[in-house]
């Protein structure tokens, strides 16, 4: 029988990250995403309350940071996710053909 699927270190890191529910999901991830909504809203509130234009720039900078961080991670990890799925699908095809051959 063929060995297990060979993954690159980045692919292994992504697989392990999403296997661990405490790390990838739940309240920790939700709090992280919500913090990038509440922060800019607070800055907008300070802008309207105090009429200081710097607050709206800080809120916009926070949103811009979050969008750029999301784009960077999408660009960085999309090739690795595609590779992981291709390797799993190829292995499934091998196992299905071996199972059909043995029947």
Backbone atoms as SQL, in Angstrom:
CREATE TABLE atoms (id INTEGER PRIMARY KEY, chain TEXT, resi INTEGER, resn TEXT, atom TEXT, x REAL, y REAL, z REAL);
INSERT INTO atoms VALUES
  (1, 'A', 1, 'UNK', 'N', 0.839, -1.182, 0.000),
  (2, 'A', 1, 'UNK', 'CA', 0.000, 0.000, 0.000),
  (3, 'A', 1, 'UNK', 'C', 0.881, 1.241, 0.000),
  (4, 'A', 2, 'UNK', 'N', 0.417, 2.256, -0.659),
  (5, 'A', 2, 'UNK', 'CA', 1.164, 3.495, -0.789),
  (6, 'A', 2, 'UNK', 'C', 1.215, 4.246, 0.543),
  (7, 'A', 3, 'UNK', 'N', 2.278, 5.013, 0.725),
  (8, 'A', 3, 'UNK', 'CA', 2.444, 5.793, 1.951),
  (9, 'A', 3, 'UNK', 'C', 1.380, 6.874, 2.051),
  (10, 'A', 4, 'UNK', 'N', 1.315, 7.511, 3.210),
  (11, 'A', 4, 'UNK', 'CA', 0.383, 8.612, 3.425),
  (12, 'A', 4, 'UNK', 'C', 0.720, 9.771, 2.498),
  (13, 'A', 5, 'UNK', 'N', -0.167, 10.722, 2.435),
  (14, 'A', 5, 'UNK', 'CA', 0.014, 11.880, 1.559),
  (15, 'A', 5, 'UNK', 'C', 1.147, 12.745, 2.083),
  (16, 'A', 6, 'UNK', 'N', 2.016, 13.163, 1.178),
  (17, 'A', 6, 'UNK', 'CA', 3.132, 14.047, 1.539),
  (18, 'A', 6, 'UNK', 'C', 2.667, 15.497, 1.443),
  (19, 'A', 7, 'UNK', 'N', 2.817, 16.243, 2.539),
  (20, 'A', 7, 'UNK', 'CA', 2.442, 17.651, 2.581),
  (21, 'A', 7, 'UNK', 'C', 3.668, 18.506, 2.843),
  (22, 'A', 8, 'UNK', 'N', 3.634, 19.723, 2.343),
  (23, 'A', 8, 'UNK', 'CA', 4.680, 20.696, 2.632),
  (24, 'A', 8, 'UNK', 'C', 4.501, 21.193, 4.067),
  (25, 'A', 9, 'UNK', 'N', 5.516, 21.823, 4.639),
  (26, 'A', 9, 'UNK', 'CA', 5.358, 22.345, 6.008),
  (27, 'A', 9, 'UNK', 'C', 4.202, 23.341, 6.149),
  (28, 'A', 10, 'UNK', 'N', 4.008, 24.200, 5.154),
  (29, 'A', 10, 'UNK', 'CA', 2.893, 25.154, 5.227),
  (30, 'A', 10, 'UNK', 'C', 1.553, 24.433, 5.192),
  (31, 'A', 11, 'UNK', 'N', 1.440, 23.406, 4.346),
  (32, 'A', 11, 'UNK', 'CA', 0.202, 22.634, 4.272),
  (33, 'A', 11, 'UNK', 'C', -0.065, 21.905, 5.591),
  (34, 'A', 12, 'UNK', 'N', 0.982, 21.366, 6.208),
  (35, 'A', 12, 'UNK', 'CA', 0.820, 20.709, 7.503),
  (36, 'A', 12, 'UNK', 'C', 0.363, 21.702, 8.562),
  (37, 'A', 13, 'UNK', 'N', 0.920, 22.915, 8.516),
  (38, 'A', 13, 'UNK', 'CA', 0.534, 23.937, 9.482),
  (39, 'A', 13, 'UNK', 'C', -0.945, 24.287, 9.323),
  (40, 'A', 14, 'UNK', 'N', -1.412, 24.443, 8.097),
  (41, 'A', 14, 'UNK', 'CA', -2.819, 24.765, 7.856),
  (42, 'A', 14, 'UNK', 'C', -3.736, 23.625, 8.289),
  (43, 'A', 15, 'UNK', 'N', -3.356, 22.398, 7.987),
  (44, 'A', 15, 'UNK', 'CA', -4.173, 21.242, 8.375),
  (45, 'A', 15, 'UNK', 'C', -4.272, 21.156, 9.895),
  (46, 'A', 16, 'UNK', 'N', -3.152, 21.310, 10.589),
  (47, 'A', 16, 'UNK', 'CA', -3.157, 21.242, 12.054),
  (48, 'A', 16, 'UNK', 'C', -3.934, 22.401, 12.657),
  (49, 'A', 17, 'UNK', 'N', -3.847, 23.577, 12.052),
  (50, 'A', 17, 'UNK', 'CA', -4.574, 24.734, 12.555),
  (51, 'A', 17, 'UNK', 'C', -6.082, 24.491, 12.501),
  (52, 'A', 18, 'UNK', 'N', -6.571, 23.973, 11.379),
  (53, 'A', 18, 'UNK', 'CA', -8.018, 23.771, 11.242),
  (54, 'A', 18, 'UNK', 'C', -8.512, 22.503, 11.930),
  (55, 'A', 19, 'UNK', 'N', -7.639, 21.587, 12.273),
  (56, 'A', 19, 'UNK', 'CA', -8.050, 20.420, 13.059),
  (57, 'A', 19, 'UNK', 'C', -8.313, 20.794, 14.512),
  (58, 'A', 20, 'UNK', 'N', -7.579, 21.777, 15.011),
  (59, 'A', 20, 'UNK', 'CA', -7.708, 22.198, 16.408),
  (60, 'A', 20, 'UNK', 'C', -8.840, 23.213, 16.526),
  (61, 'A', 21, 'UNK', 'N', -9.985, 22.793, 17.057),
  (62, 'A', 21, 'UNK', 'CA', -11.162, 23.660, 17.161),
  (63, 'A', 21, 'UNK', 'C', -10.934, 24.849, 18.084),
  (64, 'A', 22, 'UNK', 'N', -10.139, 24.666, 19.130),
  (65, 'A', 22, 'UNK', 'CA', -9.887, 25.772, 20.047),
  (66, 'A', 22, 'UNK', 'C', -9.060, 26.859, 19.381),
  (67, 'A', 23, 'UNK', 'N', -8.218, 26.484, 18.456),
  (68, 'A', 23, 'UNK', 'CA', -7.349, 27.448, 17.789),
  (69, 'A', 23, 'UNK', 'C', -8.047, 28.143, 16.634),
  (70, 'A', 24, 'UNK', 'N', -8.777, 27.396, 15.816),
  (71, 'A', 24, 'UNK', 'CA', -9.326, 27.960, 14.582),
  (72, 'A', 24, 'UNK', 'C', -10.758, 28.452, 14.680),
  (73, 'A', 25, 'UNK', 'N', -11.485, 28.043, 15.668),
  (74, 'A', 25, 'UNK', 'CA', -12.896, 28.416, 15.702),
  (75, 'A', 25, 'UNK', 'C', -13.338, 28.872, 17.068),
  (76, 'A', 26, 'UNK', 'N', -14.620, 29.042, 17.181),
  (77, 'A', 26, 'UNK', 'CA', -15.192, 29.364, 18.464),
  (78, 'A', 26, 'UNK', 'C', -15.109, 30.826, 18.840),
  (79, 'A', 27, 'UNK', 'N', -15.145, 31.053, 20.137),
  (80, 'A', 27, 'UNK', 'CA', -15.240, 32.418, 20.651),
  (81, 'A', 27, 'UNK', 'C', -13.977, 33.226, 20.404),
  (82, 'A', 28, 'UNK', 'N', -12.825, 32.563, 20.351),
  (83, 'A', 28, 'UNK', 'CA', -11.572, 33.293, 20.099),
  (84, 'A', 28, 'UNK', 'C', -11.590, 33.946, 18.718),
  (85, 'A', 29, 'UNK', 'N', -11.975, 33.195, 17.698),
  (86, 'A', 29, 'UNK', 'CA', -12.023, 33.743, 16.344),
  (87, 'A', 29, 'UNK', 'C', -13.113, 34.801, 16.226),
  (88, 'A', 30, 'UNK', 'N', -14.238, 34.559, 16.866),
  (89, 'A', 30, 'UNK', 'CA', -15.332, 35.519, 16.816),
  (90, 'A', 30, 'UNK', 'C', -14.938, 36.834, 17.481),
  (91, 'A', 31, 'UNK', 'N', -14.266, 36.755, 18.624),
  (92, 'A', 31, 'UNK', 'CA', -13.824, 37.971, 19.311),
  (93, 'A', 31, 'UNK', 'C', -12.819, 38.748, 18.469),
  (94, 'A', 32, 'UNK', 'N', -11.951, 38.035, 17.778),
  (95, 'A', 32, 'UNK', 'CA', -10.967, 38.697, 16.918),
  (96, 'A', 32, 'UNK', 'C', -11.657, 39.466, 15.791),
  (97, 'A', 33, 'UNK', 'N', -12.630, 38.838, 15.150),
  (98, 'A', 33, 'UNK', 'CA', -13.322, 39.495, 14.037),
  (99, 'A', 33, 'UNK', 'C', -14.200, 40.646, 14.510),
  (100, 'A', 34, 'UNK', 'N', -14.840, 40.462, 15.638),
  (101, 'A', 34, 'UNK', 'CA', -15.699, 41.522, 16.170),
  (102, 'A', 34, 'UNK', 'C', -14.884, 42.729, 16.608),
  (103, 'A', 35, 'UNK', 'N', -13.665, 42.500, 17.086),
  (104, 'A', 35, 'UNK', 'CA', -12.838, 43.626, 17.523),
  (105, 'A', 35, 'UNK', 'C', -12.537, 44.590, 16.382),
  (106, 'A', 36, 'UNK', 'N', -12.477, 44.084, 15.163),
  (107, 'A', 36, 'UNK', 'CA', -12.226, 44.956, 14.023),
  (108, 'A', 36, 'UNK', 'C', -13.495, 45.642, 13.521),
  (109, 'A', 37, 'UNK', 'N', -14.620, 45.338, 14.125),
  (110, 'A', 37, 'UNK', 'CA', -15.859, 46.060, 13.841),
  (111, 'A', 37, 'UNK', 'C', -16.109, 47.101, 14.926),
  (112, 'A', 38, 'UNK', 'N', -15.903, 46.689, 16.171),
  (113, 'A', 38, 'UNK', 'CA', -16.176, 47.590, 17.291),
  (114, 'A', 38, 'UNK', 'C', -15.198, 48.762, 17.329),
  (115, 'A', 39, 'UNK', 'N', -13.924, 48.499, 17.068),
  (116, 'A', 39, 'UNK', 'CA', -12.917, 49.558, 17.104),
  (117, 'A', 39, 'UNK', 'C', -13.227, 50.726, 16.173),
  (118, 'A', 40, 'UNK', 'N', -13.440, 50.461, 14.893),
  (119, 'A', 40, 'UNK', 'CA', -13.788, 51.564, 13.994),
  (120, 'A', 40, 'UNK', 'C', -15.116, 52.243, 14.338),
  (121, 'A', 41, 'UNK', 'N', -16.100, 51.479, 14.851),
  (122, 'A', 41, 'UNK', 'CA', -17.358, 52.104, 15.264),
  (123, 'A', 41, 'UNK', 'C', -17.140, 53.044, 16.444),
  (124, 'A', 42, 'UNK', 'N', -16.308, 52.643, 17.384),
  (125, 'A', 42, 'UNK', 'CA', -15.972, 53.529, 18.496),
  (126, 'A', 42, 'UNK', 'C', -15.270, 54.793, 18.002),
  (127, 'A', 43, 'UNK', 'N', -14.359, 54.623, 17.066),
  (128, 'A', 43, 'UNK', 'CA', -13.657, 55.783, 16.500),
  (129, 'A', 43, 'UNK', 'C', -14.645, 56.720, 15.803),
  (130, 'A', 44, 'UNK', 'N', -15.603, 56.163, 15.072),
  (131, 'A', 44, 'UNK', 'CA', -16.616, 56.999, 14.419),
  (132, 'A', 44, 'UNK', 'C', -17.473, 57.709, 15.468),
  (133, 'A', 45, 'UNK', 'N', -17.795, 57.017, 16.560),
  (134, 'A', 45, 'UNK', 'CA', -18.544, 57.649, 17.636),
  (135, 'A', 45, 'UNK', 'C', -17.778, 58.798, 18.268),
  (136, 'A', 46, 'UNK', 'N', -16.483, 58.595, 18.504),
  (137, 'A', 46, 'UNK', 'CA', -15.645, 59.680, 19.046),
  (138, 'A', 46, 'UNK', 'C', -15.571, 60.853, 18.075),
  (139, 'A', 47, 'UNK', 'N', -15.567, 60.550, 16.778),
  (140, 'A', 47, 'UNK', 'CA', -15.540, 61.609, 15.765),
  (141, 'A', 47, 'UNK', 'C', -16.801, 62.462, 15.857),
  (142, 'A', 48, 'UNK', 'N', -17.967, 61.815, 15.916),
  (143, 'A', 48, 'UNK', 'CA', -19.219, 62.568, 15.972),
  (144, 'A', 48, 'UNK', 'C', -19.433, 63.250, 17.324),
  (145, 'A', 49, 'UNK', 'N', -18.951, 62.616, 18.383),
  (146, 'A', 49, 'UNK', 'CA', -19.122, 63.177, 19.719),
  (147, 'A', 49, 'UNK', 'C', -18.184, 64.353, 19.963),
  (148, 'A', 50, 'UNK', 'N', -16.926, 64.203, 19.538),
  (149, 'A', 50, 'UNK', 'CA', -15.940, 65.235, 19.825),
  (150, 'A', 50, 'UNK', 'C', -15.576, 66.116, 18.652),
  (151, 'A', 51, 'UNK', 'N', -16.088, 65.817, 17.475),
  (152, 'A', 51, 'UNK', 'CA', -15.794, 66.583, 16.253),
  (153, 'A', 51, 'UNK', 'C', -14.306, 66.661, 15.956),
  (154, 'A', 52, 'UNK', 'N', -13.572, 65.601, 16.271),
  (155, 'A', 52, 'UNK', 'CA', -12.140, 65.544, 15.963),
  (156, 'A', 52, 'UNK', 'C', -11.942, 64.607, 14.772),
  (157, 'A', 53, 'UNK', 'N', -11.484, 65.142, 13.659),
  (158, 'A', 53, 'UNK', 'CA', -11.346, 64.381, 12.420),
  (159, 'A', 53, 'UNK', 'C', -10.326, 63.262, 12.482),
  (160, 'A', 54, 'UNK', 'N', -9.430, 63.309, 13.467),
  (161, 'A', 54, 'UNK', 'CA', -8.410, 62.260, 13.566),
  (162, 'A', 54, 'UNK', 'C', -9.025, 60.908, 13.891),
  (163, 'A', 55, 'UNK', 'N', -10.142, 60.913, 14.638),
  (164, 'A', 55, 'UNK', 'CA', -10.761, 59.646, 15.011),
  (165, 'A', 55, 'UNK', 'C', -11.286, 58.884, 13.795),
  (166, 'A', 56, 'UNK', 'N', -11.863, 59.588, 12.858),
  (167, 'A', 56, 'UNK', 'CA', -12.389, 58.896, 11.678),
  (168, 'A', 56, 'UNK', 'C', -11.248, 58.323, 10.838),
  (169, 'A', 57, 'UNK', 'N', -10.098, 58.992, 10.842),
  (170, 'A', 57, 'UNK', 'CA', -8.928, 58.463, 10.134),
  (171, 'A', 57, 'UNK', 'C', -8.385, 57.212, 10.823),
  (172, 'A', 58, 'UNK', 'N', -8.405, 57.211, 12.145),
  (173, 'A', 58, 'UNK', 'CA', -7.965, 56.024, 12.882),
  (174, 'A', 58, 'UNK', 'C', -8.914, 54.857, 12.610),
  (175, 'A', 59, 'UNK', 'N', -10.204, 55.112, 12.622),
  (176, 'A', 59, 'UNK', 'CA', -11.175, 54.057, 12.317),
  (177, 'A', 59, 'UNK', 'C', -11.006, 53.514, 10.912),
  (178, 'A', 60, 'UNK', 'N', -10.774, 54.404, 9.965),
  (179, 'A', 60, 'UNK', 'CA', -10.551, 53.975, 8.580),
  (180, 'A', 60, 'UNK', 'C', -9.256, 53.178, 8.474),
  (181, 'A', 61, 'UNK', 'N', -8.216, 53.595, 9.197),
  (182, 'A', 61, 'UNK', 'CA', -6.943, 52.870, 9.173),
  (183, 'A', 61, 'UNK', 'C', -7.110, 51.462, 9.733),
  (184, 'A', 62, 'UNK', 'N', -7.918, 51.315, 10.788),
  (185, 'A', 62, 'UNK', 'CA', -8.179, 49.981, 11.335),
  (186, 'A', 62, 'UNK', 'C', -8.883, 49.086, 10.317),
  (187, 'A', 63, 'UNK', 'N', -9.880, 49.636, 9.643),
  (188, 'A', 63, 'UNK', 'CA', -10.571, 48.857, 8.604),
  (189, 'A', 63, 'UNK', 'C', -9.648, 48.508, 7.447),
  (190, 'A', 64, 'UNK', 'N', -8.843, 49.460, 7.039),
  (191, 'A', 64, 'UNK', 'CA', -7.890, 49.225, 5.947),
  (192, 'A', 64, 'UNK', 'C', -6.882, 48.150, 6.334),
  (193, 'A', 65, 'UNK', 'N', -6.416, 48.185, 7.579),
  (194, 'A', 65, 'UNK', 'CA', -5.491, 47.156, 8.058),
  (195, 'A', 65, 'UNK', 'C', -6.138, 45.780, 7.993),
  (196, 'A', 66, 'UNK', 'N', -7.383, 45.668, 8.451),
  (197, 'A', 66, 'UNK', 'CA', -8.065, 44.369, 8.460),
  (198, 'A', 66, 'UNK', 'C', -8.284, 43.836, 7.048),
  (199, 'A', 67, 'UNK', 'N', -8.660, 44.715, 6.133),
  (200, 'A', 67, 'UNK', 'CA', -8.867, 44.287, 4.747),
  (201, 'A', 67, 'UNK', 'C', -7.547, 43.846, 4.119),
  (202, 'A', 68, 'UNK', 'N', -6.490, 44.608, 4.343),
  (203, 'A', 68, 'UNK', 'CA', -5.188, 44.235, 3.769),
  (204, 'A', 68, 'UNK', 'C', -4.668, 42.940, 4.385),
  (205, 'A', 69, 'UNK', 'N', -4.896, 42.732, 5.682),
  (206, 'A', 69, 'UNK', 'CA', -4.487, 41.493, 6.330),
  (207, 'A', 69, 'UNK', 'C', -5.261, 40.305, 5.749),
  (208, 'A', 70, 'UNK', 'N', -6.527, 40.488, 5.522),
  (209, 'A', 70, 'UNK', 'CA', -7.349, 39.419, 4.952),
  (210, 'A', 70, 'UNK', 'C', -6.919, 39.095, 3.523),
  (211, 'A', 71, 'UNK', 'N', -6.665, 40.119, 2.731),
  (212, 'A', 71, 'UNK', 'CA', -6.202, 39.893, 1.360),
  (213, 'A', 71, 'UNK', 'C', -4.859, 39.184, 1.332),
  (214, 'A', 72, 'UNK', 'N', -3.947, 39.598, 2.208),
  (215, 'A', 72, 'UNK', 'CA', -2.632, 38.975, 2.254),
  (216, 'A', 72, 'UNK', 'C', -2.743, 37.491, 2.601),
  (217, 'A', 73, 'UNK', 'N', -3.555, 37.165, 3.604),
  (218, 'A', 73, 'UNK', 'CA', -3.692, 35.756, 3.981),
  (219, 'A', 73, 'UNK', 'C', -4.384, 34.953, 2.888),
  (220, 'A', 74, 'UNK', 'N', -5.348, 35.559, 2.202),
  (221, 'A', 74, 'UNK', 'CA', -6.000, 34.861, 1.086),
  (222, 'A', 74, 'UNK', 'C', -5.000, 34.564, -0.027),
  (223, 'A', 75, 'UNK', 'N', -4.193, 35.529, -0.360),
  (224, 'A', 75, 'UNK', 'CA', -3.199, 35.338, -1.419),
  (225, 'A', 75, 'UNK', 'C', -2.150, 34.321, -0.993),
  (226, 'A', 76, 'UNK', 'N', -1.715, 34.412, 0.252),
  (227, 'A', 76, 'UNK', 'CA', -0.659, 33.533, 0.748),
  (228, 'A', 76, 'UNK', 'C', -1.107, 32.080, 0.847),
  (229, 'A', 77, 'UNK', 'N', -2.306, 31.850, 1.356),
  (230, 'A', 77, 'UNK', 'CA', -2.722, 30.490, 1.657),
  (231, 'A', 77, 'UNK', 'C', -3.613, 29.845, 0.606),
  (232, 'A', 78, 'UNK', 'N', -4.078, 30.570, -0.390),
  (233, 'A', 78, 'UNK', 'CA', -4.984, 29.962, -1.371),
  (234, 'A', 78, 'UNK', 'C', -4.299, 28.855, -2.169),
  (235, 'A', 79, 'UNK', 'N', -3.042, 29.048, -2.521),
  (236, 'A', 79, 'UNK', 'CA', -2.323, 28.000, -3.260),
  (237, 'A', 79, 'UNK', 'C', -2.139, 26.756, -2.393),
  (238, 'A', 80, 'UNK', 'N', -1.881, 26.956, -1.113),
  (239, 'A', 80, 'UNK', 'CA', -1.706, 25.810, -0.207),
  (240, 'A', 80, 'UNK', 'C', -3.014, 25.050, -0.023),
  (241, 'A', 81, 'UNK', 'N', -4.131, 25.772, 0.123),
  (242, 'A', 81, 'UNK', 'CA', -5.427, 25.096, 0.246),
  (243, 'A', 81, 'UNK', 'C', -5.749, 24.308, -1.026),
  (244, 'A', 82, 'UNK', 'N', -5.483, 24.894, -2.176),
  (245, 'A', 82, 'UNK', 'CA', -5.731, 24.178, -3.436),
  (246, 'A', 82, 'UNK', 'C', -4.897, 22.911, -3.512),
  (247, 'A', 83, 'UNK', 'N', -3.649, 23.015, -3.113),
  (248, 'A', 83, 'UNK', 'CA', -2.759, 21.859, -3.146),
  (249, 'A', 83, 'UNK', 'C', -3.227, 20.762, -2.187),
  (250, 'A', 84, 'UNK', 'N', -3.679, 21.148, -1.004),
  (251, 'A', 84, 'UNK', 'CA', -4.180, 20.164, -0.032),
  (252, 'A', 84, 'UNK', 'C', -5.374, 19.408, -0.609),
  (253, 'A', 85, 'UNK', 'N', -6.317, 20.137, -1.179),
  (254, 'A', 85, 'UNK', 'CA', -7.509, 19.486, -1.745),
  (255, 'A', 85, 'UNK', 'C', -7.156, 18.600, -2.934),
  (256, 'A', 86, 'UNK', 'N', -6.235, 19.054, -3.773),
  (257, 'A', 86, 'UNK', 'CA', -5.821, 18.226, -4.916),
  (258, 'A', 86, 'UNK', 'C', -5.170, 16.935, -4.452),
  (259, 'A', 87, 'UNK', 'N', -4.339, 17.002, -3.421),
  (260, 'A', 87, 'UNK', 'CA', -3.678, 15.794, -2.909),
  (261, 'A', 87, 'UNK', 'C', -4.682, 14.831, -2.287),
  (262, 'A', 88, 'UNK', 'N', -5.640, 15.364, -1.525),
  (263, 'A', 88, 'UNK', 'CA', -6.674, 14.508, -0.948),
  (264, 'A', 88, 'UNK', 'C', -7.524, 13.864, -2.039),
  (265, 'A', 89, 'UNK', 'N', -7.908, 14.626, -3.049),
  (266, 'A', 89, 'UNK', 'CA', -8.730, 14.075, -4.126),
  (267, 'A', 89, 'UNK', 'C', -7.975, 13.016, -4.909),
  (268, 'A', 90, 'UNK', 'N', -6.693, 13.240, -5.166),
  (269, 'A', 90, 'UNK', 'CA', -5.899, 12.240, -5.877),
  (270, 'A', 90, 'UNK', 'C', -5.794, 10.960, -5.051),
  (271, 'A', 91, 'UNK', 'N', -5.598, 11.095, -3.758),
  (272, 'A', 91, 'UNK', 'CA', -5.512, 9.917, -2.889),
  (273, 'A', 91, 'UNK', 'C', -6.851, 9.179, -2.830),
  (274, 'A', 92, 'UNK', 'N', -7.948, 9.932, -2.785),
  (275, 'A', 92, 'UNK', 'CA', -9.273, 9.286, -2.799),
  (276, 'A', 92, 'UNK', 'C', -9.505, 8.521, -4.097),
  (277, 'A', 93, 'UNK', 'N', -9.099, 9.101, -5.221),
  (278, 'A', 93, 'UNK', 'CA', -9.240, 8.391, -6.500),
  (279, 'A', 93, 'UNK', 'C', -8.423, 7.105, -6.509),
  (280, 'A', 94, 'UNK', 'N', -7.199, 7.159, -5.949),
  (281, 'A', 94, 'UNK', 'CA', -6.366, 5.952, -5.880),
  (282, 'A', 94, 'UNK', 'C', -7.048, 4.874, -5.028),
  (283, 'A', 95, 'UNK', 'N', -7.580, 5.278, -3.887),
  (284, 'A', 95, 'UNK', 'CA', -8.230, 4.304, -3.007),
  (285, 'A', 95, 'UNK', 'C', -9.487, 3.740, -3.625),
  (286, 'A', 96, 'UNK', 'N', -10.261, 4.582, -4.320),
  (287, 'A', 96, 'UNK', 'CA', -11.479, 4.102, -4.984),
  (288, 'A', 96, 'UNK', 'C', -11.137, 3.120, -6.100),
  (289, 'A', 97, 'UNK', 'N', -10.104, 3.429, -6.873),
  (290, 'A', 97, 'UNK', 'CA', -9.736, 2.514, -7.961),
  (291, 'A', 97, 'UNK', 'C', -9.177, 1.212, -7.402),
  (292, 'A', 98, 'UNK', 'N', -8.449, 1.265, -6.289),
  (293, 'A', 98, 'UNK', 'CA', -7.944, 0.041, -5.651),
  (294, 'A', 98, 'UNK', 'C', -9.098, -0.788, -5.095),
  (295, 'A', 99, 'UNK', 'N', -10.112, -0.116, -4.556),
  (296, 'A', 99, 'UNK', 'CA', -11.251, -0.827, -4.009),
  (297, 'A', 99, 'UNK', 'C', -12.061, -1.480, -5.132),
  (298, 'A', 100, 'UNK', 'N', -12.234, -0.788, -6.249),
  (299, 'A', 100, 'UNK', 'CA', -12.956, -1.364, -7.379),
  (300, 'A', 100, 'UNK', 'C', -12.183, -2.524, -7.989),
  (301, 'A', 101, 'UNK', 'N', -10.862, -2.441, -7.988),
  (302, 'A', 101, 'UNK', 'CA', -10.022, -3.506, -8.517),
  (303, 'A', 101, 'UNK', 'C', -10.055, -4.755, -7.664),
  (304, 'A', 102, 'UNK', 'N', -10.247, -4.597, -6.364),
  (305, 'A', 102, 'UNK', 'CA', -10.255, -5.750, -5.471),
  (306, 'A', 102, 'UNK', 'C', -11.609, -6.454, -5.437),
  (307, 'A', 103, 'UNK', 'N', -12.626, -5.813, -5.949),
  (308, 'A', 103, 'UNK', 'CA', -13.976, -6.417, -5.919),
  (309, 'A', 103, 'UNK', 'C', -14.231, -7.281, -7.096);
